Amino acid sequence: MGRIGRSRGASGSRGGSRRGPALLILALAMVGAAAAYLLRPGDALPAEVSGRWSSEAEKYAGRSLDLTPDSIRFYSGPDEYEAYQISRVEREEDGSRGTRYRVHYGQGAAAGTLSFFYQHGVLRLENQPDFEWRK
């Protein structure tokens, strides 16, 4: 029957396993990669889209949208708004429509996503591209 127990390695030495440090390095690399993904710079809105946006469209009279690098406010009147913390921002270049942003905000039942295109100082909601929003 074969021996059951610790291997001495190819050299026959009784030293500890060399897999320990390698596994530790691998684990640290994975934690670092996860942290880099979760804390990536894309999680904040850039200055070009930050600010208070409104539309001349009658449908949106008295309404506005306030974007900051880390929060979003939906105004339904001059002082009436709902505010949310931004959790993630996705950015994608679209040659014909500008830059597409997907702003994920809120948590749980209050979580949502605002998708819009930004080009030449104009913001257009993805689901209503005919309406222009300006600062």
Secondary structure, 3 states (H helix, E strand, C coil): CCCCCCCCCCCCCCCCCCHHHHHHHHHHHHHHHHHHHHCCHHHCCCCCCCEEEEECCHHHCCCEEEECCCEEEEECCCCCEEEEEEEEEEEEEECCCEEEEEEEECCHHHCEEEEEEEECCEEEECCEEEEEEEC
